[in-house]
Amino acid sequence: MSLRDRLTEDLKLAMKSRDQLRMDVIRMIKAAILNKEVELKKDLDDAEMSRIMTTLIKQRRESVEQFEKAQRIELADKERKEISIIESYLPQALSLQELENIITSVLKETGARSLKDMGVVMKAVMARLAAQAVDGKQISDLVRAKLA
């Protein structure tokens, strides 16, 4: 079942069970996907949809941070619930060890030795992880640690 079909089916189930939060999140995901399709004038595949959802998760994490600074715990909790719903549609995230292995192999392939080579390494690592749900900041920190 494609990601698009799964979203549609889950939206129907959420409507039947009157799960308002899940309905809102799925509608938000579908709207973001539709906006991107209109912008690019083409249908998106599952990998492209996953990247959109990764962006939505990143936005939610930033919101959680801001809400916690403002002592708005109830809003931060709502954002965390939205993150968990969005994550349920993404492929299983790679472990820290798997990420480090990929970064190490890219470092060997590119021959990178210093922080000056970070751009080349990041480009290669992100290309390898294109279909995965990954946090670019986490990868950047890992690459920086290996190159330092």
PyMOL commands that set and color helices and strands:
alter all, ss='L'
color gray80, all
select helices_A, chain A and resi 3-16+20-40+46-69+73-87+96-110+115-128+136-147
alter helices_A, ss='H'
color red, helices_A
deselect
rebuild
show_as cartoon
